[in-house]
Amino acid sequence: MSLSSPDPRFSPSWSPRSSPLPALAVAGVGPVALALARRVLAADDTELARWSGVAGPGVLVLLGDTEFLPWVEGVVYLGRDAAAPALLLPCTLAPDVAPALLERALVARAQVGTPLAVLPRTSHLVPVGAARPVSRDTVRAWLAKQEGA
């Protein structure tokens, strides 16, 4: 699910988090998602087996242990704030509202399963509860479809 137009009645501001959250996921949107997919395809089978993921038009989210998450320039690392366990929030950013309030609002707005990956800079809200083990063939097909669009 991609939220293309933020709700002007509920659009929190984000500022640097005093203490980063441990990363549980990494996300890319647009060209960053394509670069992330290429990084996944370059991974060996052992690395691939460490990740699960979801993808949609122009967005890719990988979940895994902090130390094994891949990096490409522009990705957003996501973690879980204990006050909002249904959300995966940017590790280095905090909302200007209570995380529990943000969680209630976004879960109600999304009307899909949780957890939800929150990408505030691009206004994406991505349900990641259906994440599956990463398959090289699936990533290759997703990348080809995105590049052809």
Secondary structure, 3 states (H helix, E strand, C coil): CCCCCCCCCCCCCEEECCCCCCCCEEEEECHHHHHHHHHHHHCCHHHHCCCEEEEECCEEEEECCHHHCCCCCCCEEEECCCCCCCEEEECCEEECCCHHHHHHHHHHHHCCCCCEEEECCCCEEEECCCCEECCHHHHHHHHHHHHHC
